[in-house]
Amino acid sequence: MPSQSQIEQFKKLPRAQQEALARQYGVDVSMLDSLSGNSSSSSNDSQKKQQNNVVFPRGTSFDESGNPVIPDDLESQFSREADELKPFGYELFAGEPKSFSPTSYAPVPSNYIMGVGDTIKVQLFGKENRSYDLTIDREGKVVIPDLGELTVAGLTYTLMQDMIQNQVKQRLIGFNAAVSMGELRSIQIFIAGEAYKPGSYTVSSLSTISQALYVAGGVSDIASLRSVRLMRAGKVVTEFDLYDLLLEGDTSDDKMLQSGDVVFIPARGDMVTVKGQVKRPALYELKGDETLRDALRFAGGSEDDAYLAAAQLERIVNGKRLISTVDLTSDTQLSEALKGGDVLTLRQVSESLENSLLLVGAVTRPGHYEWKPDLRINDVLRSSRHDLLEQADLRYGLILRETGSKRELSLYQFNVAEAISGIEGENLLLQERDQLVIFSRYQTKAEEEQQLSRYTLTKQEREAEEREELLSEYRQAFLRDLVKDKGVKVQKLATQELADATRLFGTPDRGDVTIAKDKLAPYSRENLLEPIMLRIRQERSKAGSAPLVYIAGEVNHPGVYPLVENATASRLVDAAGGVKDSAYLERAEITRFKYGESSGETEYLTLSLDDVLSGDVDIPIQGRDRLNVLSIPEWQNTYEVRLRGEVRFPGTYAIKRGETLTQLVERAGGFTEHAFIEGAVFTREELKAREQERKRMLAQELQREIAGNMMTGTGDSRVSYSEMRTLLSDLLNAKPVGRLIMDLPKLLSSNGANDVQLKDGDTLHVPSKTDSVSIMGEVQMTTSYRFDPEVSVGEYIERSGGTKEKADEERIYIVKANGAIEPYESGSSWFSFSSNSQLAPGDTIIVPMDTTYTENLELWSQVTGIVYNSAIAIAAINGL
């Protein structure tokens, strides 16, 4: 029995391979279920059947019980052998005999010649019943009691039966006889020539030529299967062509053997190879004047997808290998004689569908459609509701058409909705092998999912996987023609295409250029146009310029687009998804590059976009043209400013350009009676970005300073490297606030003088009144105390446990509630001294770290300032 690991390996094979291996190794097919543990009783029966087998694959080893040992690498051996092209028919007899048991129960043919050693069963019935087992003696006779001797050797089985029955009737009155065959004699034969194991064999007297080959383990690697000879007394009795048996089941030449016969297997003759799209690719032996028709017959015929009109025939002529194309549909060429060494290869028919159209993109039923003469777009797309997906762009579709022997690509743009409605000029006439591409209105998956979330999923959405496969098929149809070098990657070509467009038109000004590939909507312009752009990247338009155009400015999908036939400004706007609300319709500009006699020149064309969109006029577009759709003067998107905290009507406000903070506070109803105006925090998005960039630059400079001090050995040894790294990490992790420090009470009372003009994203946080003072930095306990005007800064610090060892007591400063910084009056010259510095509610006392451990490392002061001030601003915002 195979081991458990072999069983697990066996289970992984396909069922057909399992059955083939089971037969090859003498395992009954019914044993397959027992290997999976489904039946224990069938396992014992299969073992018995396995032990009765006498022929196993060549090289099979046996265990002590005589059972074959299945190799551990059985699967790899089987896969490796399946990939090799082998001579036909050799595996049928490729077994190795372990022993041979004469056949005892096979039916005896009527022409069987009785001989010495055969046993005859004679049953007499009538007035009494008798039964005798009689063996033919050396003189060819049998002795029947009451009847005497009868000579039967040399008679056929039928004649022997008739003779005994007649003798019984004539000589034994009242008796009839039933005569049958008992045990058969064994005969000695010789197997010579190119047998796997030639020699003398004892076989059953019913054995034939094919059975003798089976017993001898088959034939050698150079044996002929087409002229196996049966020789008797030095003469050829018959010549057996095993191809008749293997291909047609003809056993007329498979003669029975007699004692002393010789089965001779000569070396094989010329061989031909038949491969490719045939049912049985292999090497075949030639015999006589066989033709290409015979080669196909040997190989079982061609596959259904074989291209018979142009098969490839390789032939050795005068020491050179020549190749020719043969038409296997022609009787004349099918009758061409084969020669040794010929290689006949049948190729697969082209995957390209004739008489068809390909529909891809945002459609419900993508795929190939039948093409007929006079077929138009609305014959394929009949309804925008049922044939298109919800996200389909009804203004922009493309027809891709290959023309001429060079398969030059032509593109035709159409309005999808108008084409379905049958409008002349949009409902274009289709040609064979056209490809219709329908785009999505959306750019990214997130945008598409957001817009479609309000619709119930339909069957079309659930079939997205099938459409993805067809989209991939569409893309690869172009890439197969484009990418000739297998080492070239598609991404590399896409990058090159973008670089070419950048050189032609400059850097695109749309914000979605850097969208990752996996973020794009499946039928977005970027996804569907990519193979088209790759295909036409090296082509030139009729005017000699690159067949690319560019549209920029106030359109929904600015960027580079392929030049279509009869391209106009209106079609280019449709390709870009239409204009935005901010587009200036009175004037647009086309930048055109023209080739002069000695150099190129640039010209500018102005047009009324309103007239173009209304259809009153239109301007043709050429390759490399750039259409710039301008923005309405003083147009801006809606600015939004957020008011939080103690304002009468907090929330998000839309503002106009130039509006000030004072005006917005008035719109919001002013402040509540609990507002702590002195502690208001005003934040701005651009200040956040600027602050983050400043922190990054400080961190880099600080790292260089630290590295320099460590290399030169300067600096205070009392400060460890780990402490410096910790403070640097604090700097980088400090969240930027983007606070704009202002004296809000003074600003509101100035009647608009020095007011703050608001920008998009500004936020005003107005906290509630506070009566506390906070202490932060290098003190024993950072905490807050109720404000007491009679308590000094030093006393607040003492209440916090005093300063730490690394505190810089000479540079203590105060962060006012509005974010302004004032030095402590008893401090040193780090800040400009103020004689009127006073604590107030909401103020924070900062005790910085001593940064004088090195002579030049003064950046620590700025670092700690950023960290502490950010913390104070965030605390003020979070306290709202």
C-alpha positions, 0 to 999 in steps of 0.5 A: 500500500502507498504511504500517507504522504503518497496518498495525499500527493495522489489526491491532488492529481486530477481524476483522469491522472489518478485513474491512469496512474492507478491502472499503470501501477496495478491499482484497481480504480475502485481503490481510489475511494478507499485511498480517501478513507471512504471504504476499508473493505474495498481496500483489502479487495483492491490489495488482492487484485493488485497482488495478482497483477504480473506486469508493472511500469518499468523500473518498479521496485517491490517490497518484501511482500511483493507489492509495488513501491510507488515513488515519492515524486510520482506527481513530478514524474507524471507531469514531466512525462506529460510535457514530453513528445514521445513516440506513439504506442510505446507506452502500451506495452511498457511494462515489466513482467514480475511473473506470468500466470497462464490463462486458464479460463479464456474461451477457446477459439474453434481453430485452436490446435490440440496438442500434447499436455492439453486437458479434455473434459468429457461428460457422458450422460444418458442411461447413466452419467460419467465424467472424465478429465483426460490429458493428451499424452505424448503420442497425441492420444486420450483414453476414454473408458469403455471407448478406447484410444482416440488420437486428437493431437493436431486436430482443431478444437471443433473437430476434436469435439465432433470426433469424440461425440460421434464415437460415443454415439456409435460405440456406446449405446444410450450415451451422449457426450459433452466435450469441453476444454480443461487446462491448457498446455504451456508452450515455449516461445522466443522473443528476439530483436528490440524487445525490452527483455528478449529471451525464452518465455513459457506462455499459455497455448492461447497466447498471441503476438500482442500478449507475448509482447506484453509478457516481455515488457514491451519493446525497446526505445528503437523498436518498430511497431509496424512490422513485428514478425511471427517466425515459425521454422525459419519462415515468416508466418505473418507480419503484425502492424501494431498501428492496426491494433492501436488505431483501428482495433484490428487484430486480424494479424495477431496470430496465436503462437505455437511452441517454438515460435519466434516473435522478432521485433526489428528496429524502427524505420523513419519517424515523423513528428505531428504536433500542435493542434492535433488530438494526439501529438507524438512521433509516428513511424512510417511504413511504405508511401504514407502521406500527410493524410496518414499523418493526420490519421495517426494523430487522431485528426486535428483539433476543432480550432486548428488552422488547416489552411496553413500548416507548417512542414519542416523537412531535411533536404541535403543536410538542411532543414527547410520549412514549407506551408501546406494546405491540409484542406487540399486533397492534392497536398494531403496526398504529398508523401512523407519523409523521415524527419518531417515535422508537421505542426498545426497552428491555432486559428487566430483569436481575432473574431471576424464579422464581429464588433467589440463593445466595452466600458460602462455597458450592461452587456459588454463583449463581441457582437455580430457585425452586419452591413449597414449596422449603426450604433443604435443597432447595438446600443438600443436604450440608454436605460437598459444597455448602459450602466448608471455611471455611463457618460452619455456625451462621450463615446469612441469608435476605434477602427483599424484601416489598411494593411498597416492597421492604422488606427482611426478614432471616431467620437460620438455623442452616446445619447444622440447616437442612441436617439438616431440623430444623423452625424452621431449615429455612425455607420459601423464597420467590421471589427470596430470597437465601441468604448463607453466611458464613465462620468466619474474619475475615481472609485470613491466618487463613483461609489458615492454617487451610485450609493443611492441606487439599488444594486442591479444584476448589471452591478453584480456582473462587474467581474465579467465586465472587468475581464472584458475590459482586460481583454480590450486593453490586451488586444492593443498591448499585444500589438504594441509590446513586441519586446517581452521585457517591456512593461506596460507601466513603463510605456504609460510613464513614457506616454505621460512624459511625451504629453508633458513635453508637448503641453507642459505639466497638466494642471489637474489635481488628479494626475497622481491618482493611484491606479487602483483608485481609478474607476474601472471605466474612467477615462484614464483606464480606458484611454490608456491602451489607446494612448499607448497604441498611437504614441508613435503615430502621426496625424495627417498634418504630420503632428502627434495625434494628441490634443490637450484641454486645460482649465475649467473642464471636468476632466482636463488632460491629454486626449487622442485626436479623433477624425473631424475633431472640433473644439466642441467634441474636445470639450465633450471628451473632457466631460463638459465645462464647469460652472466657473468656465468663462464662455465669452472667450477661450484660447487655442494654442497651436504649434505649426511647422514652418519652412525652417522652424516651428512657430506658435499661434493663438486662436481665440473663440467664443465658447458659448457659440461653440457649445450652442452649435453656432460655430465650431473650430477644427482641432489639429494634433498638438493643439491646446484648448484652454478654458478660462475661468470667470474673472473674480470667480472662486469656489465658495469660501467656508469659515468655521466659528466655534465656541462662545459665539451666538450662532456658531457653525460653518459660514460661506463668505465672499472674497474679501470679507473680514473677521469683524464682518463675519462676527457681526453676521454670527450675532457677536459673542455670548456673555460667557465668551473669553475673547482675550483667549480666542484662537484663530487658525488658518490652513496655510499657516499649518502647512507653513508651520509643518514645513518649518518644523521639518527644516528645524529638525533637519538642521537640528540633526546636522547640529547634533551629528556635528557636535558628536563628531567634534566632541563639543557640547555638554556631556551631561546631556545624553544622545537619547535625551536629544533624540527624545526632544527631536521626536517631540518636535516632529510629533507636535501637531501643527495648529496654524494659529494666527496670534491677534489681539481680538478685543483691540481688533474688534474695537478698531472699527475695521482698521487692521482687520483680518481678511478671511480665507477658505478654511479659517477657524475661530475658536472662542473659549468660555471665560477662564480664571486659571493660570497654567504652568508648563515646562521644566517644573516638578508638576505641570498644573493649573491654578486659580488666577490670583492677581496678588500671586507672582510668577515665582510664587506660581512656580514654587507652588508647582514644586519649583524648577527641575535641574535642567530648567533655564530659570533666566529665560522663563516666559509667559504665553498670553491667552491670545498666544502672544509671548512676553518675557518674565520681568526678572528674566534675562535678555532672551526676550525683549523685556517689558516693564508692564508684563502682568499675569492675566487669566488664561495665561501660561507660564513656560519654564524652558529647558536649559539649552546652553549645554553646547555653545552653538546649539541654540535651536533648542530654544525654538524647538521648545517654543514650538512644542509648548506653544502648540500644546497650549493652542491645542489645549485651548481649542480642546477646552471649548 
